[in-house]
Amino acid sequence: MHSRTQGIGHRLRALGAGIVMLGLAACQSTPTPAAPAPTHEGTNAILWLQTAAEYRAATLQAFRSATLHLERALADPTWSAALEQQGEFGALPPAIILDMDEAIIRSDRFQAGLVKNDGHYSLEVWNDWVRTETSEAISGALEYAREARERGIKIFYVTNRTAEVEASSLATLRKLGFPVEGGLEDLLTQHERPEWGSDKSSRRAVVCRTHRVIQIVGDNLNDFTSGAHSSLDRRLALTNRYADYWGSRWIVMPNPSYGGWDGALFEYDWSLSRGEILDRKREHLKTTEDD
Ligand SMILES: [Mg+2]
């Protein structure tokens, strides 16, 4: 067993050796600076999605809340989760609207590839990855979807994946076991019809014509309401306006990696370089000295 004085002696000797090493380094005419640690804007966010027990806990919590509210939603004919729901809808059959990526299925492996290769998103590389059909289910999502189906609730998948990868998206859902009895009819993809842009309102309106939408699951404010492609303040105001919806009508999954919140930080100016975007983002950091 080491005594306290032995321990201090070891440390002093180690310190002495360190000073000698520093002295040697100082004598070298061309000191080599340490290489900067590799970094990427997405590193921590992707690691959280891929490794944090808290991410799993958060999604289980969200789907549990969703499941618990199904009974109340079914029993109340005045209940709708869609702002587009108009007229007499009480007698319509019930449905839920699910976004796909980071709402019920995961794309963190695609994003981890970008981090590791210091790459960035483009529709082309994204669609190539979608065609691999390797997404995994988010914890709790399958159980929730199956419970809804057992209760006779129709499921529509309203995703901003584009129409050209609709078949791969359907295959992925099928492979994972999500209910898709209607095949491609159950998926409402971006640009599938000319009027179906990135704002999902027109697609929610289509579902509302035939069904009472009792819940919406997403990871982006845009999955729930129009007007989310806007400033940070406007996005917060929209979130507050529908404060009563969260957790019962609207179920939001955490996504620290990407989404409208991210674009809003640099006013969606995708012409900026990565460095310029990072500079814009850093301007939003608030310290104790800031207002
Ligand atoms: Mg999503």
Residues whose N, C-alpha, C, O or C-beta is under 5 A from the ligand:
A	BS01	MG	D99 M100 D101 E102 A103 D219
